[in-house]
Amino acid sequence: MSTDLDRTRAVWRQIAAVVVERIEDGTYPAGSRVPSVVELSAEFEVASSTAQKVMAHLKKEGVVRTEVGLGTFVADRPAD
């Protein structure tokens, strides 16, 4: 599932927005594993450093959580 990116805007922000959109639409439900840095870099054809920046941003925002040795997962959202 490849997405065309606008190379005139920050690519990592666009990829982060795609991941958040997938979380919101249920493609990646709460608690499910999200693609790894290697998988993101392959899907979007970007450097692994760009994919790492995406994951770091999403983790900082509380969208995802990491478990050492297991991967990165959609963070459980508190009920509103």
N, C-alpha and C positions, 0 to 999 in steps of 0.2 A: 504494500500500500504506500506508494510514493506520493509526495506532495510537492508541487512546484513552489519554490521559494522566491521571493522578491529580493534579488541580490543588492538592491539599493538601500535596504534596511538591515538592521542587525539580525543576522541569520539565527543566532542562538535564541533571541527573543521570539522569533517566529516559530521555531521548533518547540520552545517551551509552551507557546500558546496552543500548538497542535496537541501536545500531550495533555494539557489542561482540558482542552475541548473533548478529547477522547475520554478523560475521566468523567467529565460532566455528562457526556452522552451515554455512559455506561459501557463503553468499549473496554475500559479498565475499571472494574468496580472496586469499591473500597476493600482493602486487604489483598487485592490481586497484585501479582508481580507486573512491573512495567519493564519495557525493554532496557537492556543494559546499554552502557556507553558504546560498546562495539556494535550492538544491533542498531542503535540510533544513528551512529556515524555511517553505517552501511545503508540504512534506509534513506537517509537524507543526503547521502554522498557528501559528508562534511568530515573535517578532521576530528579525531577523537578528542582533542582538546576543546573543540566547540561543543561536542556532546557532553563532555565533563562539566563545562560551564552551565549547560542546560540543567543537568542533574543537581549541581550545587545550588543553583537558583531555586529550583523546585523544592529542594530540601530546606533551604533557608526560609522559604515561604510557608513551610509546613504542609505542602501538597503531597510529598512523598516522605518515606522513612526508609532507612537502610538497615539491613541486618547482616553483619559481617559473615561472609561465607555463604550467604543465602541469596542476596540480591536486594533490589530496591522495590518497595511496595507502595501502593496507594495508601496514604495515611487515612485513618478512620476520622471522619469529620464529626465534631460534636453536634448533637441534635440542637436545632434552633428553637 
